[in-house]
Amino acid sequence: MPHHHHGHDHNHHDVSNIKTAFFLNLGFTIIEFIGGFYVNSVAIISDAIHDLGDCLSLGISWYFQKISHKGRTPTFSYGYKRFSVLSAILNSVVLLIGSVFILMETIPRLLAPEQPETTGMMILAALGVIVNGAAVLKTRKGKTANEKVVSLHLLEDVLGWVAVLIGSIVMNFFDVPILDPLLSLLIAGYILVNVFRNLKNSTKIILQSIPPDVNTSALEEELKQIHHVAKVHDMHTWTMDGDYHVMTVHLVLDQDVDLDTGAIIKSKAREILKAGEIDHVTIELESHKEHCDLEEC
């Protein structure tokens, strides 16, 4: 079966992209708070609270993504790649707290809606789409769990601002002040759904589940096609950060082979696994006469 290796980018563009997104978001959040109070829009204030949480998230992401490039140490034998996942989890928690604040601000407005100043609201919404859209373009190609969460957060912001823009245009022509808190509720609901989705994905990485882009059954069948490989067992696959995948595997040989032949078998196995999205592999060769206690694992 054909494979398309995902080729990792080690030039630290991920750190630079998150840094740019952080400063774009911080500048706009300040404008949001001032503008939200000025136009009396709970939807914009809610999004400002969300963006303040995003600023904290992006700051955390920037720091952890930077240190995730550090190599192995006596304490962390795989390096610091997992810190990227830790950042993704912390970011999701920050967004969860922000969503609670949004709901606390919004529910009273549902009971006593107030008409916002729609012209200013439209200007802020249009600016929000542009600024957050630029940040999404900087982070959308990220491969790690951290970058994906950051990009998703920013995309949520764009969609939130599109909703506010549409709502402000409607309220400019019709007297429907309750539309403002309703938009705020929709934003909070959308954020919460994606927060739980992000937490689920990050938790899977922490619990060392098999990466969704790795087909272990197909890889096992390909490994069995290597000359002298009779059986494959004890195959374990996990990911460090959603992008860098690791595998350990035992190959049972149909006969005893010399060291040179064993090296050729390992080399072919590594080629197959590299094409199948595996970045770091440990291969153990076993004789067909050998009993392995891990065979049923």
PEMO-V131002 format. One line per field, one symbol per residue. psi: psi as a letter, one per 40 degrees, with the letter a starting at -180 (. if undefined). Layout:
BEGIN
psi: ???
END
This chain:
BEGIN
psi: iiihiehiheefddddddddddddddddddddddddddefhdddddddddddddddddddddddddeeeiaiiddgdeaedddddddddddddddddddddddddddddddgihhihdddddddddddddddddddddedeididdddddddddddddddddddddddddeddiggdeddddddddddddddddddddddddddddefihhdehgddddddddeehhehdihifhhhiideedhiiiiihhhieihiidddddddddddddddddfehdhihhhhiieeihheede.
END
